[in-house]
Amino acid sequence: MTNDISRRDFLTATALIAAASQAPIGAITDPPQGPAKKGTVVLFQGDSITDSGRNRTATEPNTAGGLGSGYPLLVASAVLAERATRELQFYNRGVSGNKVPDLQQRWITDTLDLKPDVMSILIGVNDFWHTLTHGYTGTVQDYEQQYTALLDDTRRALPRVQVIVLEPFVLRTGAVDARWFPEFDQRRAAAARVASHARATFVPLQSIFDQRIRTAPPAYWAADGVHPTPAGHAVIAEHWRRAAHL
């Protein structure tokens, strides 16, 4: 009997390890958990993926227009419904077309003055894309140094803020062709180093979406290879919540 139990336990453990090995490397696998403290302020920052067509005149928290139509709205809607008594405040300050230098110019007003308890940032696609289409000359080193400085400033101003760095990602369809590589991958690696330096939670969106394209083609998740479809935004929202434990 003892041997049978031990063998069953061994087989069960082996199955669990095998299942876990199918998750993207570095992916966050913990489910959303933990009650946010009352009045927690959550801020989404980034470029058009975060902006998602938000109404920039809607500056108050928790407004549908102000949150846009993408993953910030999906996250806020679900969390607010589940934690109706916590008085949580969700802001979206993503701006379409932004690169790290653009964030630096508006960081005080659009981030530090809001005093977020949780701040997530998704930036980096335009820092490369605009070298192809807009004559931008920023290098991988510029991106890493500017991004590091931005989060260093954030840590000094808001030493207790929880920082979540979403990995910039693209899928090979639409606007994304061979010109993007290998430099875009170098910028993804730079974002991971920035997150480590800032003691931030890093969400590996590239590997997460690389797994998803095994079940549906790239355009299903991001029609032009860059901007997520509703399904793509739902994937980001899911992993954002796991990272934030909300």
C-alpha positions, 0 to 999 in steps of 0.5 A: 500500500505504501509503495502504491501511494508513493507511486501515485504521488510521484505520478501526480507530481510529474504531471503537475511539473509537465503542465507547468512547463507549458507556461511561457518562461517567466510568466506569472502563474499565480491567480489574482489574490489579496484585497487592495487597501481602501482607496488604492490608486492604480495608474496605467501608463504607456502608448497607444496600446494603453491609450486605446482611444481614451477620452483625454478630457475625462480626467476623473478616475473610473470613467469608461471614456477616460479608461479607453476601450482596452486592457485598462478598462477590462481590468478596472471593470472587473476589479471594481465589480469584485471590490465594490467597497474598497473605493479603488481609483483607476486612471489611464494616462497612456498616450498614442505615439509615445516613446520614453522621452515623451513620458519623461516630458509629462511624467510629473503631471501624468504620474507623480502628481497622481500619487499611484499606489500601483503604476504599470507601464507599457512602452517601447514599440514606438521607440523602435517603430519610429526609427523606421517610419518617423526618422527617430534616432534613439538607440537601444542604449538610449531606450534603456538609459532613459527608461531606467532614469524614468523609473529611478525618478519614480522610485525617489518620488514614490518610494512605496509604489508597486511598479509593473513593467509590461514587456513591449511585444509584437507579432509577425503580421501586418506592419511587423516584418523582418526589419524589426529584428533583431533590434526589437528583441534587444529592446525587449531585453532592455525592458527586462533589465530596466524592470529588474533594476527598478525592482518592478514586477515584469510581465513577459508579454512576448512569450505569453503571446508567442504561446497564444499564436499556437491556438490562433494566428497572430492577427487574431491577437493583434491585427497589425502586429502591434495593436491588440484586438479585443482578444489581445487586450483580454490576454493583457488584462488577465496577466496584468491582474495576476501581476498586480494581485488584483 
